[in-house]
Amino acid sequence: MGLARRLLTLLFAPLLALMLAPAPATGAAFAVPQAKTISIAQARSLPVGTVVTVDGSVTTPSGAFESSFGDKGFGLQDKTAGIYVSLQSDVHAHPCEHARITGTLRDSSGLLTLVPADPSDVELGPGGPAVKPHRVGTAAVGEVTEGRLVKIVGRIIQGPTSDLPYGYKLSVDDGSGPVLVFVNVQTGIDVSGLKPGQTVRVVGFSSQFGTHYEIDPRSPHDIAVVGAK
């Protein structure tokens, strides 16, 4: 009987210990692995509908393009590329903040956007390096620059004309070919002093609407007259 009892003890001791172990506390947190972060350039190469996680520096204030974009999103850029993050809620993103976003790639009238499922999918914090606008020719604004912060210097050849309630349009050409500059209402940019023949420096988000590409300045500091007719 002694030997049989010892065998039973060896067999059932682990099970008994498991049964008597204290249950985990209600609501105990379990570590959830974070999604893998990829570069914005890699994200831009993936099909529309793909869910991705990217990070980078905020380049435009959230809601700066609301009058024409119809949302409160913002621009994001890393060392490889840029993209527009589309949100219906204002997360109060500001240039030079660092942002990590999980969302779905969508097409918005030709512009590739990243759409988070919820504002909580946007993580903002300090430490994002300032993004310097890339100087390009007016004719070079296109698919290659889309999503990036760019700078052009050229002559106003048309406009400004009203496209309210969305904003104002003007055409700028440095001799290589014209590009549309679209001024959204929320930027607070006064276009009344801009006239054809003036040479202007424009900084803004390289965007697309339908079949044409454009530059969307972010604030009054993004447009300066540097020469007159």
C-alpha positions as CSV (number, residue, x, y, z in Angstrom):
1,M,0.0,0.0,0.0
2,G,2.9,2.4,0.8
3,L,4.3,2.1,-2.8
4,A,0.9,2.6,-4.4
5,R,0.3,5.7,-2.3
6,R,3.6,7.2,-3.3
7,L,2.9,6.6,-7.0
8,L,-0.5,8.2,-6.7
9,T,1.1,11.2,-5.0
10,L,3.6,11.6,-7.8
11,L,0.9,11.4,-10.5
12,F,-1.6,13.8,-9.0
13,A,0.6,16.3,-7.2
14,P,1.1,18.6,-10.2
15,L,-2.7,18.6,-10.9
16,L,-3.5,19.4,-7.3
17,A,-1.0,22.2,-7.2
18,L,-2.6,23.7,-10.3
19,M,-6.0,23.4,-8.8
20,L,-5.0,25.1,-5.6
21,A,-3.0,27.9,-7.2
22,P,-4.6,31.4,-6.7
23,A,-6.5,32.7,-9.7
24,P,-5.2,35.8,-11.4
25,A,-6.7,39.0,-10.3
26,T,-9.7,40.3,-12.2
27,G,-8.7,42.8,-14.8
28,A,-5.0,41.8,-14.8
29,A,-3.2,43.4,-17.7
30,F,-1.6,41.2,-20.3
31,A,1.1,42.5,-22.6
32,V,-0.1,43.0,-26.2
33,P,2.7,43.0,-28.7
34,Q,2.8,46.2,-30.8
35,A,2.4,46.0,-34.5
36,K,5.5,46.2,-36.6
37,T,6.4,49.7,-37.8
38,I,7.3,50.0,-41.4
39,S,8.7,53.0,-43.4
40,I,6.2,55.4,-45.0
41,A,7.8,54.6,-48.4
42,Q,7.1,50.9,-47.9
43,A,3.5,51.7,-46.8
44,R,3.0,53.8,-49.9
45,S,4.0,50.7,-52.1
46,L,1.2,48.5,-50.6
47,P,-2.3,48.1,-51.9
48,V,-5.2,50.3,-50.8
49,G,-7.0,48.6,-48.0
50,T,-3.8,47.4,-46.3
51,V,-3.5,48.0,-42.5
52,V,-0.1,49.5,-41.6
53,T,1.8,51.1,-38.7
54,V,4.2,53.9,-39.5
55,D,5.9,56.7,-37.5
56,G,7.5,60.0,-38.3
57,S,7.3,63.7,-37.7
58,V,4.1,65.8,-38.1
59,T,4.5,68.3,-40.9
60,T,1.1,70.1,-40.9
61,P,-1.1,71.1,-38.0
62,S,-4.2,68.9,-37.7
63,G,-7.2,70.5,-39.4
64,A,-5.2,73.0,-41.5
65,F,-6.8,71.7,-44.7
66,E,-10.3,71.0,-43.4
67,S,-12.1,73.3,-45.8
68,S,-11.1,71.2,-48.8
69,F,-10.1,67.9,-47.3
70,G,-13.3,67.6,-45.2
71,D,-11.4,66.3,-42.1
72,K,-9.1,67.2,-39.3
73,G,-6.1,65.2,-40.4
74,F,-2.4,66.1,-40.7
75,G,0.7,65.4,-42.7
76,L,3.3,62.9,-41.6
77,Q,6.8,62.3,-42.9
78,D,9.9,60.2,-42.2
79,K,13.2,59.9,-43.9
80,T,11.7,57.9,-46.8
81,A,8.4,59.6,-47.8
82,G,5.3,61.4,-46.5
83,I,1.6,60.7,-46.2
84,Y,-1.6,62.3,-45.1
85,V,-3.3,61.0,-42.0
86,S,-7.1,61.4,-42.3
87,L,-9.1,61.9,-39.1
88,Q,-12.6,63.2,-38.3
89,S,-11.5,64.1,-34.7
90,D,-8.9,66.7,-33.9
91,V,-6.0,65.1,-32.1
92,H,-4.2,68.5,-31.9
93,A,-1.1,67.4,-33.8
94,H,1.6,70.0,-34.4
95,P,4.6,70.2,-36.6
96,C,7.8,68.6,-35.1
97,E,5.8,66.2,-32.9
98,H,6.6,62.5,-33.2
99,A,3.6,60.4,-34.2
100,R,3.1,56.6,-34.5
101,I,-0.1,55.6,-36.3
102,T,-1.9,52.4,-37.2
103,G,-4.4,52.8,-40.0
104,T,-5.8,51.6,-43.3
105,L,-4.5,52.9,-46.6
106,R,-7.2,54.7,-48.6
107,D,-7.5,56.6,-51.8
108,S,-9.1,60.1,-51.4
109,S,-9.6,61.7,-54.9
110,G,-6.2,60.5,-55.9
111,L,-4.4,61.3,-52.7
112,L,-3.1,58.3,-50.7
113,T,-4.2,58.6,-47.1
114,L,-3.8,56.7,-43.9
115,V,-7.0,56.3,-42.0
116,P,-6.9,55.2,-38.3
117,A,-9.9,53.3,-37.0
118,D,-9.9,55.4,-33.9
119,P,-8.1,58.5,-32.6
120,S,-6.5,56.2,-30.0
121,D,-4.5,54.7,-32.9
122,V,-2.6,57.9,-33.1
123,E,0.2,58.2,-30.5
124,L,1.7,61.7,-30.3
125,G,4.8,62.8,-28.4
126,P,7.8,65.1,-28.4
127,G,11.0,64.4,-30.2
128,G,10.0,64.5,-33.8
129,P,12.8,66.1,-35.8
130,A,11.9,69.2,-37.8
131,V,11.2,68.4,-41.5
132,K,12.9,70.8,-43.9
133,P,10.9,71.3,-47.1
134,H,12.4,69.8,-50.2
135,R,13.1,72.4,-52.9
136,V,11.6,71.3,-56.2
137,G,10.7,72.8,-59.6
138,T,7.1,73.7,-60.1
139,A,6.7,71.0,-62.8
140,A,8.3,68.4,-60.5
141,V,5.4,68.5,-58.0
142,G,3.6,65.1,-58.6
143,E,3.3,61.5,-57.5
144,V,7.0,61.4,-56.5
145,T,6.6,64.3,-54.1
146,E,3.1,63.5,-52.9
147,G,2.8,63.5,-49.1
148,R,6.1,65.4,-48.6
149,L,6.7,69.0,-47.5
150,V,8.1,70.9,-50.5
151,K,9.2,74.4,-51.4
152,I,8.9,76.2,-54.8
153,V,9.9,79.6,-56.0
154,G,8.2,81.0,-59.1
155,R,6.0,83.6,-60.6
156,I,2.3,83.9,-60.1
157,I,0.8,83.4,-63.6
158,Q,-2.9,83.2,-62.6
159,G,-5.0,84.1,-59.7
160,P,-5.7,84.2,-56.8
161,T,-9.3,83.2,-57.6
162,S,-12.0,82.2,-55.1
163,D,-13.0,78.6,-54.8
164,L,-14.9,79.2,-51.6
165,P,-16.1,77.7,-49.3
166,Y,-13.0,75.5,-49.9
167,G,-10.4,78.2,-50.3
168,Y,-8.4,80.1,-53.0
169,K,-6.4,79.0,-56.0
170,L,-3.4,80.4,-57.8
171,S,-1.0,79.1,-60.3
172,V,2.8,79.4,-60.0
173,D,5.5,78.7,-62.6
174,D,9.3,78.8,-62.3
175,G,9.7,78.3,-66.1
176,S,9.5,74.5,-65.9
177,G,5.7,74.3,-65.9
178,P,2.8,75.6,-63.7
179,V,1.6,74.1,-60.4
180,L,-1.6,74.9,-58.5
181,V,-1.2,76.4,-55.0
182,F,-4.4,75.8,-53.0
183,V,-5.0,78.0,-49.9
184,N,-7.4,76.4,-47.4
185,V,-9.6,78.7,-45.3
186,Q,-8.3,77.4,-42.0
187,T,-4.7,78.5,-42.7
188,G,-5.5,82.2,-42.2
189,I,-3.5,83.1,-45.3
190,D,-4.5,86.5,-46.8
191,V,-4.3,86.2,-50.6
192,S,-5.5,89.8,-51.3
193,G,-1.9,91.1,-51.7
194,L,-1.0,88.4,-54.2
195,K,-1.0,89.3,-57.9
196,P,0.1,87.9,-61.2
197,G,3.6,88.7,-62.0
198,Q,4.9,88.5,-58.4
199,T,7.6,86.0,-57.6
200,V,6.7,84.0,-54.6
201,R,8.2,81.4,-52.3
202,V,5.7,78.8,-51.3
203,V,6.1,76.0,-48.8
204,G,3.5,73.4,-48.3
205,F,2.1,69.8,-48.4
206,S,2.5,68.1,-51.8
207,S,-1.1,67.0,-52.5
208,Q,-3.3,65.7,-55.2
209,F,-7.0,66.2,-56.1
210,G,-8.4,64.2,-59.0
211,T,-6.1,64.4,-61.9
212,H,-4.0,67.4,-60.8
213,Y,-1.2,67.9,-58.2
214,E,-1.0,70.9,-55.9
215,I,0.8,72.5,-53.0
216,D,-1.2,73.2,-49.9
217,P,0.5,75.9,-47.7
218,R,-0.1,75.5,-43.9
219,S,0.0,79.1,-42.5
220,P,0.7,82.7,-43.5
221,H,4.5,82.0,-43.1
222,D,4.4,79.5,-46.0
223,I,3.8,82.2,-48.7
224,A,6.1,85.1,-49.2
225,V,6.5,87.6,-52.0
226,V,10.2,87.7,-53.0
227,G,10.0,89.7,-56.2
228,A,7.6,92.0,-58.0
229,K,6.7,92.2,-61.7
